[in-house]
Amino acid sequence: MNASIPVRAPIYYGRKSASRGNTYTMTFRRNDPSGMAALVPCQREIETIDDLKDEVEALWKAEAPNSQSGAIGSGWGCVGALLGSDEAREALAQAWNTHFRTRRTEGLSIVNADGNLDIKWPEVASKGAADIDVLLATSTKPATVPPGANSVADAWLGQNDGFERYFLENVRHGIRTSDDVEIWRRLEERTPDWLKSDDYAQAIEILRTEAADHQ
């Protein structure tokens, strides 16, 4: 994590999660790099298809700890890959597409039927395209109708089980969407008790400063 870098990414709060009290979690949409995400290096180099399989399976296991060994997705999400260099495509593309099709009968959201991510190559803020060979990401199934900022905020306001932490920790770690300020204004207007938590002080300071700058 110490080697992570911020990149522009097409992310937004668009998946309603039953396991999180029907609040919204992050998902992707095509061709709208208005959010900021964290690009984290794998723990080891990906040079062979077996290396790629291992990393994909580990990523999905982190996303779904109770999944079966070797799984790369489920009905609500799956891992996709984007190969960014000629060397990576030559070494891995065909084998990865074949492997994905043996594990999945179809793609999901921005992951196509061959297991490829259908998004633009991420850009490092003010530095151009990220210089990496392989990008892995988990795509989740978005709501049929994208929720507005108030609907996203209201979902967190309507629960009291700590699921707001998802949003505030994202803010604290620089994982952002273009709706964050509007979401924050709705939350602050309703003043839920959990906004008083010291755990959220850093994120709240960031959001209040941004909201003041956007008046």
C-alpha positions in Angstrom: 0.0 0.0 0.0 2.9 2.4 0.6 3.6 2.2 -3.2 0.1 3.0 -4.3 -0.5 5.9 -6.6 -3.7 8.0 -7.2 -5.2 7.6 -10.7 -8.3 9.0 -12.4 -10.9 6.3 -12.7 -14.6 5.8 -13.8 -16.0 5.1 -10.4 -19.1 6.1 -8.5 -21.4 4.9 -5.7 -23.7 2.7 -7.8 -24.2 -0.7 -6.3 -26.7 -1.3 -3.6 -25.3 -3.8 -1.2 -27.7 -5.9 0.9 -24.8 -7.0 3.2 -24.2 -3.3 4.0 -27.7 -2.4 5.0 -28.7 -1.5 1.4 -26.2 1.3 1.3 -24.2 2.0 -1.9 -20.7 0.8 -2.7 -18.3 1.7 -5.4 -18.7 0.4 -9.0 -17.4 1.3 -12.4 -19.0 3.0 -15.5 -17.4 3.4 -18.9 -15.7 6.5 -20.2 -16.3 8.8 -17.2 -12.9 9.1 -15.4 -14.3 11.7 -13.0 -13.3 9.8 -9.8 -10.0 9.1 -8.1 -8.8 5.6 -7.2 -5.7 4.0 -5.7 -3.5 1.9 -8.0 -1.8 -0.7 -5.8 1.1 -2.8 -7.1 0.8 -6.6 -6.9 3.1 -8.3 -4.4 5.0 -10.0 -7.2 5.6 -9.6 -10.9 3.1 -11.0 -13.3 5.1 -12.8 -16.0 3.1 -16.0 -16.8 -0.5 -16.9 -17.0 -0.2 -18.8 -13.7 1.1 -15.6 -12.1 -2.0 -13.8 -13.4 -4.4 -16.5 -12.3 -2.9 -16.4 -8.8 -3.3 -12.6 -8.5 -6.8 -12.6 -9.9 -7.9 -15.4 -7.5 -6.3 -13.5 -4.6 -8.1 -10.3 -5.5 -11.4 -12.0 -5.6 -10.7 -13.8 -2.3 -10.1 -10.4 -0.7 -13.4 -9.2 -2.2 -15.4 -12.4 -1.2 -13.5 -14.2 1.6 -16.1 -17.1 1.7 -15.7 -17.9 -2.0 -14.4 -21.3 -3.2 -10.7 -21.7 -4.0 -10.0 -20.7 -7.5 -13.1 -18.5 -7.9 -12.8 -15.2 -9.8 -16.3 -13.9 -9.5 -20.0 -14.5 -8.6 -23.4 -13.2 -9.7 -22.7 -9.7 -8.2 -19.1 -9.2 -9.4 -16.0 -10.5 -11.0 -12.3 -9.7 -11.6 -11.2 -8.4 -15.0 -7.9 -7.6 -16.5 -6.5 -4.9 -18.8 -3.2 -5.6 -20.6 -1.4 -2.4 -21.3 1.7 -3.3 -23.2 2.5 -5.3 -26.3 4.6 -7.7 -24.2 1.8 -8.4 -21.8 -0.7 -8.9 -24.5 1.6 -11.3 -26.4 2.4 -13.3 -23.3 -1.0 -13.4 -21.5 -4.0 -12.3 -23.6 -5.0 -15.5 -25.2 -4.4 -17.7 -22.2 -6.3 -15.2 -19.9 -9.3 -15.0 -22.2 -9.4 -18.8 -22.3 -9.1 -19.1 -18.5 -11.8 -16.5 -17.9 -14.2 -18.3 -20.2 -13.7 -21.6 -18.4 -14.6 -19.9 -15.1 -17.4 -17.6 -16.2 -20.1 -18.0 -18.8 -20.4 -14.2 -19.3 -18.8 -10.9 -18.3 -20.4 -8.4 -16.0 -20.6 -4.6 -16.3 -17.3 -3.3 -17.5 -15.8 -6.9 -17.8 -16.5 -8.4 -21.2 -17.0 -12.1 -22.0 -13.3 -12.6 -22.5 -12.5 -11.2 -19.1 -11.1 -7.9 -20.3 -11.8 -4.6 -18.6 -13.7 -2.3 -20.9 -12.3 1.0 -19.6 -9.7 3.5 -20.6 -6.2 3.1 -19.3 -6.0 5.0 -16.0 -4.1 8.3 -15.9 -2.0 9.5 -13.0 -3.1 12.9 -12.0 -1.1 15.5 -14.0 1.4 12.8 -15.2 -0.3 11.1 -18.1 -1.0 7.3 -18.5 0.0 5.0 -15.7 3.2 3.1 -16.7 2.2 -0.5 -15.9 1.7 -3.7 -17.9 -1.3 -5.3 -16.3 -4.3 -3.8 -14.5 -6.7 -5.9 -12.4 -10.0 -4.7 -10.9 -13.1 -6.1 -9.5 -16.2 -5.0 -11.3 -19.5 -5.2 -9.4 -23.1 -5.2 -10.7 -24.5 -1.6 -10.6 -28.1 -0.6 -9.9 -30.2 -0.5 -13.0 -30.9 3.2 -12.5 -27.8 5.1 -11.2 -28.6 6.7 -7.9 -28.3 10.4 -7.3 -26.1 11.9 -4.6 -29.0 12.4 -2.3 -30.2 8.8 -2.6 -26.6 7.6 -1.8 -26.5 9.8 1.2 -30.0 8.9 2.4 -29.0 5.2 2.3 -26.3 5.9 4.9 -28.6 8.1 6.9 -31.2 5.4 7.1 -28.9 2.9 8.9 -27.1 2.9 12.2 -24.8 -0.1 11.9 -21.6 1.7 10.9 -21.8 1.3 7.2 -21.1 5.0 6.7 -17.5 4.1 7.4 -17.2 2.9 3.8 -17.7 6.4 2.4 -15.7 8.3 5.0 -12.7 5.9 4.9 -12.8 6.2 1.1 -12.5 10.0 1.5 -9.7 9.7 4.0 -7.7 7.5 1.7 -8.3 9.6 -1.5 -10.8 7.3 -3.2 -13.2 9.9 -4.5 -16.2 10.4 -6.8 -17.5 13.6 -8.4 -20.6 13.3 -6.1 -18.7 13.4 -2.8 -19.3 17.1 -2.0 -23.1 16.8 -2.7 -23.3 13.6 -0.7 -21.5 15.3 2.2 -23.8 18.3 2.2 -26.8 16.0 2.6 -25.1 14.1 5.4 -24.1 17.3 7.3 -27.6 18.8 6.8 -29.2 15.8 8.5 -26.5 15.6 11.3 -26.5 11.9 12.2 -25.0 11.1 15.5 -22.2 9.1 13.9 -20.7 12.3 12.4 -19.5 13.1 15.9 -17.1 10.1 15.9 -13.5 11.1 16.3 -12.7 8.3 13.8 -14.2 10.4 11.1 -12.6 13.7 12.0 -10.0 13.6 9.2 -12.5 12.8 6.5 -15.0 15.3 7.7 -12.3 18.1 7.7 -11.5 17.2 4.0 -15.2 17.3 3.0 -16.0 20.5 4.8 -13.0 22.2 3.2 -14.1 21.0 -0.2 -17.7 22.0 0.3 -16.6 25.5 1.3 -14.4 25.8 -1.8 -17.4 24.7 -4.0 -19.9 27.3 -2.8 
